[in-house]
Amino acid sequence: MPAAPPSQRLTGSSYPSVSCRGHLRLALGCSKHSDVAGARRWGIIGDEDEEGGAVDAQTCEDIRQLLARYNLAIDLGDADAWVACFTHDGVFRCTGLPDDNPLGGTFEGSDELSAYARTHDGIMKGRARHWNANLLIEGDGDEATMTCYLLALTTGSSIRGSTGIYRDRLRRRNGAWRFAERHIAIDGLTSPVR
C-alpha cells in the first residue's frame, strides 16, 4: 500500500487519515456541502470546521482497542484492568441514574475508580455486558475526544438494558491511549427485553 501524503498521516505512520466527520456525513446521507444542523443540534459535532479533527486509522484502532479492554474489564469484574484504562488522574462520571444508585456520580483518581469498579462488580456479579457503537473519534497529536453510544445489558432470568451517550477525553502517553475523562449520560432504564 503506498504511503499517504504527509498531510494525511502522523509522523512515522503509513495509515491514511480518517475524517470521522466525513464518515458522519456519509452516515447521515449528507454531502460535503449539506447542512449538518441536526448533528450539531444533538451535540454530535460542534460549530467548528466539519473537516477538522481527522485522526489516522492507527489512532482510531488503538482507541477502539482501549474501549474493548475497558468494556471487558468492567463486565468481567477486573477492577485493576479497568482502572488501567484511565490516566492516573482519570475521571469517570455517570449521570442519569437515580440519586441513590451507587453507580452514579463522579469518581476521580485511581483509588475512587477502583472502588467504583469493585462496587459495579458487587452489584452486577459478572452479568453486565457493555456495547458501544457510532464512535466519533477526533484529535490532534496526543489528545483526542470520542463520542459514542452505549448499550448496557444485564443478563439473568430476564435481560434488562439501558442506553446512553459517552463523551470522552483521551490522552496518549508513552504511545498508549488512556481515558482522561469519561462521561456517560444514561438515557434511562428500560423494561425487560422479551
Backbone torsions as a table, in degrees:
resi	resn	phi	psi	omega
1	MET	NA	129.6	179.9
2	PRO	-68.8	148.8	179.4
3	ALA	-67.5	145.9	177.4
4	ALA	-72.0	153.4	175.9
5	PRO	-57.7	153.6	-177.7
6	PRO	-53.1	-32.2	-179.0
7	SER	-70.7	-11.0	-177.0
8	GLN	-116.3	23.9	178.0
9	ARG	-153.4	156.3	172.3
10	LEU	-82.4	156.9	-180.0
11	THR	-52.4	128.6	177.5
12	GLY	81.5	4.6	-177.5
13	SER	-108.7	138.8	174.7
14	SER	-102.9	7.9	179.1
15	TYR	-83.5	134.0	179.2
16	PRO	-68.7	156.6	177.7
17	SER	-70.6	145.9	178.2
18	VAL	-118.3	119.9	175.5
19	SER	-90.2	103.4	-178.4
20	CYS	-62.5	-33.9	178.0
21	ARG	-68.5	-32.4	175.3
22	GLY	-61.6	-40.5	177.0
23	HIS	-66.4	-35.3	177.4
24	LEU	-62.2	-43.1	178.3
25	ARG	-59.6	-42.3	179.4
26	LEU	-64.4	-43.2	-178.9
27	ALA	-64.0	-33.4	179.8
28	LEU	-86.7	-4.1	-178.2
29	GLY	74.5	27.1	-176.4
30	CYS	-98.1	148.9	170.4
31	SER	-91.5	173.1	179.9
32	LYS	-57.4	-32.1	-175.6
33	HIS	-98.9	4.3	-178.6
34	SER	-77.2	162.1	176.6
35	ASP	-76.1	129.6	175.5
36	VAL	-113.5	31.9	-177.9
37	ALA	-58.7	-36.9	179.3
38	GLY	-60.3	-43.3	178.9
39	ALA	-65.3	-38.1	176.7
40	ARG	-67.2	-41.9	-178.4
41	ARG	-59.3	-37.8	-178.9
42	TRP	-85.7	1.2	177.4
43	GLY	78.4	13.9	-179.8
44	ILE	-73.9	-39.7	175.5
45	ILE	-132.2	156.9	178.8
46	GLY	-93.6	-167.6	-177.9
47	ASP	-85.1	-7.7	-178.6
48	GLU	-66.0	170.2	-179.4
49	ASP	-51.3	124.2	-175.9
50	GLU	-67.9	-10.8	177.0
51	GLU	-92.1	-9.0	-177.5
52	GLY	-75.4	166.8	172.3
53	GLY	83.1	14.2	-179.3
54	ALA	-65.5	139.1	173.0
55	VAL	-122.2	155.5	-178.5
56	ASP	-77.1	164.1	-175.5
57	ALA	-61.9	-35.5	179.0
58	GLN	-65.1	-40.3	177.3
59	THR	-62.4	-45.2	177.8
60	CYS	-58.0	-45.1	-179.0
61	GLU	-66.9	-41.0	178.7
62	ASP	-60.6	-41.2	179.6
63	ILE	-70.6	-37.3	175.9
64	ARG	-62.8	-38.9	177.9
65	GLN	-66.8	-39.5	175.0
66	LEU	-59.1	-44.2	179.4
67	LEU	-62.3	-39.9	177.5
68	ALA	-64.3	-44.4	178.3
69	ARG	-61.6	-41.8	178.6
70	TYR	-58.8	-52.1	-177.7
71	ASN	-63.0	-46.9	-179.7
72	LEU	-63.7	-39.6	-179.1
73	ALA	-64.1	-47.0	-178.8
74	ILE	-69.4	-37.4	-179.6
75	ASP	-68.4	-35.9	-175.5
76	LEU	-96.4	5.7	174.7
77	GLY	75.6	27.0	179.0
78	ASP	-97.3	85.4	-175.3
79	ALA	-59.4	-42.4	-178.1
80	ASP	-63.1	-43.1	179.1
81	ALA	-66.6	-36.0	178.6
82	TRP	-66.0	-46.6	179.2
83	VAL	-61.7	-35.4	-179.7
84	ALA	-65.8	-13.2	176.8
85	CYS	-79.1	-8.3	-178.5
86	PHE	-109.1	158.4	168.5
87	THR	-67.2	163.6	-177.1
88	HIS	-59.2	-28.0	179.1
89	ASP	-107.1	22.8	-175.3
90	GLY	-60.4	155.4	-178.4
91	VAL	-126.5	133.2	171.9
92	PHE	-119.7	127.9	-179.5
93	ARG	-129.1	129.3	178.9
94	CYS	-122.7	117.2	178.6
95	THR	-119.1	158.5	177.3
96	GLY	102.1	-5.8	176.3
97	LEU	-91.1	159.2	175.2
98	PRO	-55.9	150.2	-176.2
99	ASP	-56.8	-31.2	-177.1
100	ASP	-89.1	3.7	-179.6
101	ASN	-78.6	122.5	-178.0
102	PRO	-67.5	-11.2	179.0
103	LEU	-89.5	-5.5	177.1
104	GLY	-92.9	159.0	176.9
105	GLY	119.1	-167.0	-178.5
106	THR	-119.1	133.8	-177.1
107	PHE	-129.9	122.2	-172.5
108	GLU	-126.4	134.1	178.5
109	GLY	84.4	161.3	-173.1
110	SER	-58.6	-40.3	-177.5
111	ASP	-66.0	-46.2	179.4
112	GLU	-67.8	-37.4	177.7
113	LEU	-63.9	-41.5	179.2
114	SER	-64.4	-42.2	178.4
115	ALA	-62.7	-40.8	177.5
116	TYR	-60.6	-48.0	-177.6
117	ALA	-61.7	-38.2	178.8
118	ARG	-69.4	-38.2	175.7
119	THR	-63.7	-44.9	178.8
120	HIS	-56.9	-46.8	-179.0
121	ASP	-66.4	-37.4	178.2
122	GLY	-63.0	-32.6	179.0
123	ILE	-82.5	-48.2	-173.0
124	MET	-82.6	-26.2	177.5
125	LYS	50.4	43.1	177.3
126	GLY	78.0	9.1	-177.5
127	ARG	-97.5	-1.4	-179.0
128	ALA	-80.4	144.4	175.4
129	ARG	-138.6	114.5	-179.7
130	HIS	-104.5	133.6	173.1
131	TRP	-127.9	144.3	175.9
132	ASN	-125.2	149.1	179.4
133	ALA	-148.8	168.3	177.6
134	ASN	55.3	52.1	-179.3
135	LEU	-71.8	122.4	175.2
136	LEU	-111.5	103.5	-174.9
137	ILE	-111.5	127.9	177.6
138	GLU	-136.6	153.9	179.1
139	GLY	-178.7	-179.4	-179.9
140	ASP	-152.9	109.9	178.9
141	GLY	70.1	-116.9	-175.5
142	ASP	-102.6	15.9	177.2
143	GLU	-125.5	141.0	178.7
144	ALA	-149.6	161.5	170.9
145	THR	-125.7	154.2	175.6
146	MET	-143.1	137.1	171.3
147	THR	-122.5	132.8	179.5
148	CYS	-155.5	160.9	176.0
149	TYR	-81.4	152.3	172.7
150	LEU	-118.4	135.4	164.0
151	LEU	-123.5	114.1	180.0
152	ALA	-115.3	125.5	179.1
153	LEU	-117.5	149.9	171.5
154	THR	-118.5	120.4	-177.8
155	THR	-86.4	165.3	179.4
156	GLY	152.5	-148.0	-179.5
157	SER	-64.5	-28.3	169.4
158	SER	-136.5	160.9	179.8
159	ILE	-102.5	126.2	176.5
160	ARG	-113.7	148.9	-177.6
161	GLY	-144.8	164.4	172.8
162	SER	-146.3	160.8	178.6
163	THR	-128.0	164.4	178.4
164	GLY	-174.8	-176.1	178.1
165	ILE	-128.4	125.6	173.1
166	TYR	-88.0	140.6	169.5
167	ARG	-128.3	117.2	-170.0
168	ASP	-123.3	150.9	166.2
169	ARG	-118.7	133.2	-177.8
170	LEU	-124.9	153.3	175.2
171	ARG	-131.9	143.6	174.0
172	ARG	-106.0	124.2	176.4
173	ARG	-131.5	131.7	-179.7
174	ASN	53.6	37.5	175.3
175	GLY	81.5	0.9	-177.0
176	ALA	-118.4	133.1	176.9
177	TRP	-83.0	140.1	176.3
178	ARG	-140.5	154.8	174.9
179	PHE	-78.0	124.6	171.5
180	ALA	-86.2	-35.2	177.4
181	GLU	-154.1	133.6	173.6
182	ARG	-124.6	126.9	174.2
183	HIS	-122.3	117.9	174.5
184	ILE	-106.0	122.2	174.7
185	ALA	-103.0	105.1	-178.8
186	ILE	-72.9	132.7	178.9
187	ASP	-71.0	-31.6	-176.7
188	GLY	144.6	155.5	-179.5
189	LEU	-82.3	145.3	-175.7
190	THR	-111.0	171.9	176.2
191	SER	-76.9	165.2	177.2
192	PRO	-58.1	144.3	175.4
193	VAL	-79.4	130.0	-177.7
194	ARG	-115.1	NA	NA
